[in-house]
């Protein structure tokens, strides 16, 4: 469409053809923008469903919700790091709790 529009300009194509070409380009641009918005909304909805069904803590869910949408992925690479940090934090809490429990038994 863009090539057609550009080819009509130098040759002095008739105004009706040029107007039709421009209208088609504007329509395609609008549809492309709306399709992008729709895909983003569907990805976010899919994320919400996944998070609602996951056994993650609410803090971890909130962190994942706040991450940017990555085209073509349910969650981007930052989500893996977030989940790993969450797992590490839980393990550290458990180890700390066990250590406290053992130190109370010794006393």
ROSE-4610 file (N, C-alpha, C; in Angstrom, 1 decimal, always signed):
// ROSE-4610
residu = [X/X/X/X/X/X/X/X/X/X/X/X/X/X/X/X/X/X/X/X/X/X/X/X/X/X/X/X/X/X/X/X/X/X/X/X/X/X/X/X/X/X/X/X/X/X/X/X/X/X/X/X/X/X/X/X/X/X/X/X/X/X/X/X/X/X/X/X/X/X/X/X/X/X/X/X/X/X/X/X/X/X/X/X/X/X/X/X/X/X/X/X/X/X/X/X/X/X/X/X/X/X/X/X/X/X/X/X/X/X/X/X/X/X/X/X/X/X/X/X/X/X/X/X/X/X/X/X/X/X/X/X/X/X/X/X/X/X/X/X/X/X/X/X/X/X/X/X/X/X/X/X/X/X/X/X/X/X/X/X/X/X/X/X/X/X/X/X/X/X/X/X/X/X/X/X/X/X/X/X/X/X/X/X/X/X/X/X/X/X/X/X/X/X/X/X/X/X/X/X/X/X/X/X/X/X/X/X/X/X/X/X/X/X/X/X/X/X/X/X/X/X/X/X/X/X/X/X/X/X/X/X/X/X/X/X/X/X/X/X/X/X/X/X/X/X/X/X/X/X/X/X/X/X/X/X/X/X/X/X/X/X/X/X/X/X/X/X/X/X/X/X/X/X/X/X/X/X/X/X/X/X/X/X/X/X/X/X/X/X/X/X/X/X/X/X/X/X/X/X/X/X/X/X/X/X/X/X/X/X/X/X/X/X/X/X/X/X/X/X/X]
num = [1/1/1/2/2/2/3/3/3/4/4/4/5/5/5/6/6/6/7/7/7/8/8/8/9/9/9/10/10/10/11/11/11/12/12/12/13/13/13/14/14/14/15/15/15/16/16/16/17/17/17/18/18/18/19/19/19/20/20/20/21/21/21/22/22/22/23/23/23/24/24/24/25/25/25/26/26/26/27/27/27/28/28/28/29/29/29/30/30/30/31/31/31/32/32/32/33/33/33/34/34/34/35/35/35/36/36/36/37/37/37/38/38/38/39/39/39/40/40/40/41/41/41/42/42/42/43/43/43/44/44/44/45/45/45/46/46/46/47/47/47/48/48/48/49/49/49/50/50/50/51/51/51/52/52/52/53/53/53/54/54/54/55/55/55/56/56/56/57/57/57/58/58/58/59/59/59/60/60/60/61/61/61/62/62/62/63/63/63/64/64/64/65/65/65/66/66/66/67/67/67/68/68/68/69/69/69/70/70/70/71/71/71/72/72/72/73/73/73/74/74/74/75/75/75/76/76/76/77/77/77/78/78/78/79/79/79/80/80/80/81/81/81/82/82/82/83/83/83/84/84/84/85/85/85/86/86/86/87/87/87/88/88/88/89/89/89/90/90/90/91/91/91/92/92/92/93/93/93/94/94/94/95/95/95/96/96/96/97/97/97/98/98/98/99/99/99/100/100/100/101/101/101/102/102/102/103/103/103/104/104/104/105/105/105/106/106/106/107/107/107]
x = [+0.8/+0.0/+0.9/+1.9/+2.8/+3.5/+3.9/+4.6/+3.6/+2.4/+1.4/+1.2/+1.0/+0.8/+2.0/+3.2/+4.4/+4.5/+4.1/+4.2/+3.2/+2.1/+1.1/+1.4/+2.2/+2.6/+3.4/+4.5/+5.4/+4.7/+3.9/+3.4/+2.1/+1.7/+0.5/-0.7/-0.8/-2.0/-3.3/-4.4/-5.6/-5.8/-6.5/-6.7/-7.6/-8.5/-9.4/-8.6/-7.7/-6.9/-6.0/-5.4/-4.5/-5.3/-6.5/-7.3/-7.7/-8.1/-8.4/-7.2/-6.1/-4.8/-4.5/-4.7/-4.4/-5.4/-6.7/-7.7/-7.4/-6.9/-6.6/-5.4/-4.4/-3.3/-3.7/-4.6/-5.1/-5.9/-6.7/-7.4/-6.5/-5.5/-4.6/-3.8/-3.4/-2.7/-3.6/-4.9/-5.9/-6.1/-6.3/-6.5/-5.3/-4.1/-2.8/-2.7/-3.0/-2.9/-3.9/-5.1/-6.2/-5.8/-5.3/-4.8/-3.8/-2.8/-1.8/-2.4/-3.3/-4.0/-4.7/-5.4/-6.2/-5.2/-4.1/-3.1/-2.6/-2.3/-1.8/-2.8/-4.1/-5.1/-5.3/-5.2/-5.4/-4.2/-3.0/-1.8/-2.0/-2.5/-2.7/-3.8/-4.8/-5.9/-5.3/-4.5/-3.9/-3.0/-2.3/-1.4/-2.3/-3.4/-4.2/-4.8/-5.2/-5.7/-4.6/-3.5/-2.4/-2.0/-1.9/-1.6/-2.6/-3.9/-5.0/-4.9/-4.4/-4.4/-3.0/-2.1/-0.8/-0.7/+0.2/+0.4/+1.3/+1.6/+2.6/+2.0/+2.9/+2.4/+1.8/+1.0/+0.4/+1.5/+2.5/+3.6/+4.3/+4.5/+5.1/+4.2/+2.9/+1.9/+1.9/+1.9/+1.9/+3.1/+4.3/+5.5/+5.4/+4.9/+4.7/+3.7/+2.7/+1.7/+2.3/+3.2/+3.8/+4.9/+5.3/+6.3/+5.7/+6.5/+6.1/+5.6/+4.7/+4.2/+5.3/+5.6/+6.6/+5.9/+6.0/+5.2/+5.6/+4.6/+4.8/+5.1/+5.1/+5.4/+4.3/+4.0/+3.1/+3.7/+5.0/+5.8/+7.1/+7.8/+9.1/+10.2/+11.5/+12.6/+12.7/+12.2/+12.3/+11.5/+10.5/+9.6/+10.4/+11.3/+12.0/+12.9/+13.5/+14.4/+13.5/+12.4/+11.5/+11.1/+10.7/+10.3/+11.5/+12.7/+13.9/+14.2/+14.1/+14.3/+13.3/+12.0/+11.0/+11.3/+11.7/+12.1/+13.2/+14.2/+15.4/+15.0/+14.1/+13.7/+12.9/+12.1/+11.4/+12.3/+13.3/+14.3/+15.1/+15.4/+16.2/+15.3/+14.0/+13.1/+13.0/+12.9/+12.8/+14.0/+15.2/+16.4/+16.6/+16.2/+16.3/+15.4/+14.1/+13.2/+13.7/+14.3/+14.9/+16.0/+16.9/+18.0/+17.5/+16.5/+15.9/+15.3/+14.6/+14.0/+15.1/+16.2/+17.3/+18.0/+18.1/+18.8/+17.9/+16.6/+15.7/+15.7/+15.9/+16.0/+17.3/+18.4/+19.7/+19.6/+18.8/+18.7/+17.9]
y = [-1.2/+0.0/+1.3/+1.2/+2.4/+2.6/+1.5/+1.6/+2.1/+1.6/+2.1/+3.6/+4.0/+5.5/+6.3/+5.8/+6.6/+6.6/+5.5/+5.4/+6.3/+6.6/+7.5/+8.9/+9.3/+10.7/+11.3/+10.7/+11.3/+11.3/+10.3/+10.1/+11.0/+11.7/+12.5/+11.7/+10.6/+9.8/+10.6/+10.1/+11.0/+11.0/+12.1/+12.4/+11.3/+10.8/+9.8/+8.5/+8.1/+6.9/+7.2/+8.4/+8.8/+8.8/+9.4/+9.4/+8.0/+7.2/+5.8/+5.1/+5.3/+4.7/+5.2/+6.5/+7.0/+6.5/+6.4/+5.9/+4.4/+3.7/+2.3/+2.2/+3.0/+3.1/+3.4/+4.4/+4.8/+3.7/+3.0/+1.9/+0.8/+0.4/-0.6/-0.2/+1.1/+1.5/+1.4/+1.8/+1.7/+0.3/-0.6/-2.0/-2.6/-2.3/-2.8/-2.3/-1.0/-0.5/-1.2/-1.4/-2.0/-3.5/-4.2/-5.6/-5.7/-4.7/-4.7/-4.5/-3.6/-3.4/-4.7/-5.3/-6.5/-7.6/-7.8/-8.8/-8.6/-7.3/-6.9/-7.2/-6.9/-7.2/-8.7/-9.5/-10.9/-11.5/-11.0/-11.5/-11.2/-10.0/-9.6/-10.4/-10.7/-11.6/-13.0/-13.5/-14.8/-14.8/-13.8/-13.6/-13.7/-12.9/-12.9/-14.3/-15.0/-16.4/-17.3/-17.2/-18.0/-17.7/-16.4/-16.0/-16.4/-16.3/-16.7/-18.1/-18.9/-20.4/-20.9/-20.0/-20.4/-20.4/-21.2/-21.3/-20.2/-19.2/-18.1/-17.3/-16.6/-15.7/-14.4/-13.7/-12.5/-11.5/-11.4/-10.4/-10.8/-12.1/-12.5/-12.3/-12.5/-12.3/-10.8/-9.9/-8.5/-8.1/-8.6/-8.3/-8.8/-9.9/-10.4/-9.6/-9.1/-8.3/-7.0/-6.5/-5.2/-5.2/-6.4/-6.5/-6.1/-5.6/-5.2/-6.4/-6.2/-7.2/-7.4/-8.6/-9.0/-9.6/-9.0/-9.6/-11.1/-11.9/-13.3/-14.2/-13.6/-14.4/-14.1/-15.1/-14.9/-14.0/-14.3/-13.5/-13.4/-12.3/-12.1/-12.7/-12.5/-13.0/-12.5/-11.3/-10.8/-11.6/-12.3/-13.1/-14.3/-14.9/-16.0/-15.6/-14.4/-13.9/-13.6/-13.1/-12.8/-14.1/-15.1/-16.4/-17.0/-16.9/-17.5/-16.7/-15.4/-14.6/-15.0/-15.2/-15.6/-17.0/-17.9/-19.2/-19.1/-18.3/-18.1/-17.5/-16.5/-15.8/-16.8/-17.6/-18.6/-19.6/-20.1/-21.0/-20.4/-19.1/-18.4/-18.2/-17.9/-17.8/-19.1/-20.2/-21.6/-21.9/-21.6/-21.9/-21.1/-19.8/-19.0/-19.5/-19.9/-20.4/-21.7/-22.5/-23.8/-23.5/-22.5/-22.1/-21.6/-20.7/-20.2/-21.3/-22.2/-23.3/-24.2/-24.4/-25.2/-24.5/-23.2/-22.4/-22.3/-22.3/-22.4/-23.7/-24.8/-26.1/-26.2/-25.6/-25.7/-25.0/-23.9/-23.0/-23.8]
z = [+0.0/+0.0/+0.0/+0.8/+0.9/-0.4/-1.0/-2.3/-3.4/-3.3/-4.3/-4.1/-2.8/-2.5/-3.1/-2.8/-3.3/-4.8/-5.4/-6.9/-7.6/-6.9/-7.5/-7.4/-6.4/-6.2/-7.4/-7.7/-8.8/-10.1/-10.4/-11.7/-11.9/-10.9/-11.0/-11.1/-10.5/-10.5/-10.1/-10.5/-10.2/-8.7/-8.3/-6.9/-6.2/-7.0/-6.4/-6.0/-6.9/-6.6/-5.4/-5.4/-4.3/-3.0/-3.0/-1.8/-1.3/-2.2/-1.9/-1.3/-1.8/-1.3/+0.1/+0.3/+1.6/+2.6/+2.2/+3.2/+3.5/+2.6/+2.9/+3.8/+3.6/+4.5/+5.9/+6.1/+7.4/+8.0/+7.2/+7.8/+8.3/+7.5/+7.9/+9.2/+9.2/+10.4/+11.7/+11.5/+12.6/+13.1/+12.1/+12.4/+13.1/+12.6/+13.2/+14.7/+14.9/+16.3/+17.2/+16.7/+17.5/+17.8/+16.8/+17.0/+18.0/+18.0/+19.1/+20.4/+20.6/+21.9/+22.3/+21.4/+21.7/+22.2/+21.5/+21.8/+23.2/+23.5/+24.8/+25.9/+25.7/+26.6/+26.9/+25.8/+25.9/+26.7/+26.5/+27.2/+28.7/+29.0/+30.4/+31.0/+30.3/+30.8/+31.1/+30.2/+30.4/+31.6/+31.8/+33.0/+34.2/+34.3/+35.4/+35.8/+34.8/+35.0/+35.6/+35.0/+35.4/+36.9/+37.2/+38.5/+39.5/+39.2/+40.1/+40.4/+39.5/+39.7/+40.3/+40.4/+40.9/+42.4/+43.0/+44.4/+45.0/+44.2/+44.6/+45.7/+46.4/+47.5/+46.8/+47.5/+47.0/+46.6/+47.4/+47.1/+45.7/+45.5/+44.3/+43.1/+43.3/+42.2/+41.9/+42.9/+42.6/+41.8/+42.2/+41.5/+40.0/+39.8/+38.4/+37.6/+38.3/+37.6/+37.2/+37.9/+37.7/+36.5/+36.1/+35.1/+33.7/+32.8/+31.5/+30.7/+29.8/+28.9/+27.8/+27.5/+26.5/+25.4/+24.2/+23.0/+22.8/+22.6/+22.3/+23.5/+24.7/+25.9/+27.0/+27.8/+28.9/+29.9/+30.2/+31.1/+30.5/+30.6/+30.0/+30.9/+30.5/+31.2/+32.6/+32.9/+34.3/+35.2/+34.7/+35.6/+36.2/+35.4/+35.9/+37.0/+36.9/+38.0/+39.2/+39.0/+40.1/+40.9/+40.1/+40.7/+41.5/+40.9/+41.5/+42.8/+42.8/+44.1/+45.1/+44.7/+45.6/+46.3/+45.4/+46.0/+46.9/+46.6/+47.4/+48.7/+48.7/+49.9/+50.8/+50.2/+51.0/+51.7/+50.9/+51.5/+52.6/+52.4/+53.5/+54.7/+54.6/+55.7/+56.5/+55.7/+56.3/+57.1/+56.5/+57.1/+58.4/+58.3/+59.5/+60.6/+60.2/+61.2/+61.8/+61.1/+61.6/+62.5/+62.2/+63.0/+64.3/+64.3/+65.5/+66.4/+65.8/+66.5/+67.2/+66.5/+67.0/+68.2/+68.0/+69.1/+70.3/+70.2/+71.3/+72.0/+71.3/+71.9/+72.7/+72.2/+73.0/+74.3/+74.3/+75.5/+76.5]
